[in-house]
Amino acid sequence: MPVKDATTRFSSRVQDYVRYRPGYPSDVVDLLRNECGLTADSIVADIASGTGLFTRLMQPWNGTYTATAAAPKMVALGRARCPAARWQMQDARESIVITPMDWLFACSLLQWLPEPSVVLQNWRKILSPGGQLLLAVLLPGTLGELQAILPEAKPLDWHDAGEWRSMVEHAGFTLEREQIWAQQSLHANSLELLRAVHDMGLAPRRTVGVGRLRRALREYDEKSCTPTGVRATWRAWLA
């Protein structure tokens, strides 16, 4: 799915993105500070920050913290939600012209890009000697309940953890640690889930007939219903 299309969709659906977008585990911050050498005076670029979900986890910050997003509405909302960061418009596919960074954070972006390995190589160039990358990407198994019932409604060409590992290493990074993270989101019913998925930019690339879609949603409600609603699984590779 082209980044331009995703950017347009995100820009027009900012409030839905904020409502439905799964968050990040708070212990990531402790891991970065306690085991990875991250300090609050490091020079950081937070690429494709969206509305600042991860950016806010990293605050307060003493050094330079640059947060970027390609959609104007995302930048505006991110600046309002996390004013301590320095926000700027930036397309992550393009060469990023900023001060060499000690750290580069890129959370839930690369799976959208048609050539993530090329982008990783460009990012390597803006890191200072000894600089580090924190990367999070969605994995197969994300929305697995929906994919099992409606396999033709595939939103992305998924890469598994091994493929991401190879791309990272090919770009010149040394992988120090990695983990698989999983989280479930809760929705009133399968129709609300489908709307949330669409509003977040994970809409199917193939058109699904109305009859087929209705049958799939009924099956989803029957198989995934809990007393508090239906659940959807999200999986990510963190490195």
N, C-alpha and C positions, 0 to 999 in steps of 0.2 A: 504494500500500500504506500503510495508516494507520501513523503512528509508534507508536501504542500497541501494535499487533501486533508491529512490529519490535522494540520495546523488550522485550516479553515474551520473544520468541524469543532475543534476544541475551542476556538475563539468564539464561536457562536453558541456554545453550550457550557460556558464557564461554570455557572452555578450547579448544573448537573454533574460536572466533573468533580467539583468540590464535594458534593453530596455523596457520590457513589464510589469515588476513587479509593481503593484500599490504602491504608497508611503503611508506615514502615515500622519495624520492630525497634523499640526505644533502646534495646540493649546494643544496637549497632553503634551508637554514639560511645558507649562505655568501651566497646571492643576497640574502636578507633583510637581512643585516648589512652587506654590502658595497655594495649598490646601492639598497636601500629605506630605509635610515636606521634600521633596528631596532637598539636597544641593549639590553643585558642589565639595564638599570634601568627599562625601559618597563613600564607597567601593562598587563597582558595578560589577556584572557579567551579561553580555549581551549574552544569550545563543542562539546558532544557528543564528548568526548575519548576515549570508549570505554575501553580499558584503558591508554591513555597511549602509544600508538605514536609519535605526533607529539610529544607532550609531552616524552618522554624525549630526543628529538632537540634540543630547545630548552634543555636543561639543560647547565651550571649557570645559574642566574638570580639576579640581585641584587634586582630589583624584585618587585612583586606579580604572581604568576602564578596565576590562578584557572582550574582545570580543572573542567568540568562533565560529568555523564552522567545520564541519566534512570533507568537501571537500578541498583538497589542493589549487585548483585554486580559490576557494572562499576566503580562508585565504589570499592568495597572493594579490588578487584584493582589498579585504577589507583593508589590510595593506597599499596598495598604495593610496586608496581613503580616508582613515581615519587613518593616521599614529600616531595620538595622543593616540589612544587606544592600549592596550597591547593584541596582537592577538595570539591565540594558537589553535592547532588542538584539537577537542574534540567531541566525539559522545555523543549527549544529552541523549541517553538511558542509558549510563554508569554512575557510581558514579563519580561525579565531585570532584576532589581533588584540592581544592583551599582554600584560606583564607576565614573564615566565612564572609559572605557578609551582608551589610546593605540593599542592593537592588538586586533583580534578575529580569532582563527583559527577556521575552520570547515572541517574536512576530511572529505569523504565523508559528508556528512549530508543536504544539501538535496535530493538526488535522491529521498529517501524521503518528502518532505513533499508533501501535496496542493496547498498554496499557497505555494511557496517565495518568490514575489515579496513576499507579505505579511510573511513572516518576515524577509526582507532589509530591508524598510522599518522593522521594529521594531528590528533590530540597528543600523541607522543612528543611531537615537536614543540609544544608549548609548555611542557613540564621542565622545571629546573633540573639540573643534575641531581639524581637521588629522589626526584619527585615521585609521587605515588598516585595511582588511580583507584578510586572506589567505583565499582560497576555493579549495577543491578539490572537484570533483563528478565522478561517473562519467559517461562518455559512451557513445553508441551505438558498438558495436564491442567493448565489454566482453563477454566470453564469446562472442565472435563465432563461434568454431568450433562451440560448442554451439547457438547461435541458427541457424546455417546448416543444421544437421541437424535441429533440432527447433524450427522457427520459432513454433509454437503455444505453446511454453513460455516466453513472454515474462515476465520478472519485474517489469519497471518500464515506465512510459510514459517513454521516454527523451527528453531534451532535448539538442539539439546545441549546439555551442559558441556559435553565433550567438544562439540562444534564451537561453542563460545570460547572454550579454553584454547583451542587451536588458533582462533582468530586473535585472541589477546596476545598469545605468545608470538605469533607471526608478526604482529605490529611492533614487537620489540620490548614488550613488558615481561617481567619475571613474576610468575604467579606465586605469591607467598601463602595465601590461604583462600579457601572457598567454602561455601556452604549452600545448601538448598533450603529455601524458606517457603513456608506455605501458610496461607491464611484463608479463612472462609468469610464471605460476606453474606448478610441476611437480607432477604427481600420478601415483601408481602406475598407475592405469587410469581409464577414464571413470566407473566406478561410484564410485571414491573422489572424483573431481572432483564428481560430482553430490551426494554426501553433503556435501562441503565447501561447495558453493554453498547447499544447503539450510540447513546449520548457521550460515551467515553471514547468513541472512535473505533470500537472493535466490531463494527457492523460486518456481516457476511459479505464476501466479495461476489457471491453468486446469488441471484434472485431465487427466493424460495416461494413456491406457490402458497396461496392463502390456505387452502385445504390442508396441505402438508404441514404448514406452520401451526395451524390450530391443533392438529393431532399431536404434534410434538410437544406443544405447550401443555396439553392435557396429560400426556405421559410424564412430563417433567414434574408437574404438580403431584401426580400419583406416586412417583418414585422418590422425590426429594422433599416432600412436605414434612415439616416438623410442627410442633404446637405453636411455634413463634414465626413460621413462614418457611420459605424454601432457601436453601443454602447454595452458594456457588464457591468453587475452589479456585484459588489463585496460587500459582507456583512461580518462584523466581530463583535465579542463580545469582548469588552475591559473591563478589571477588574483589 
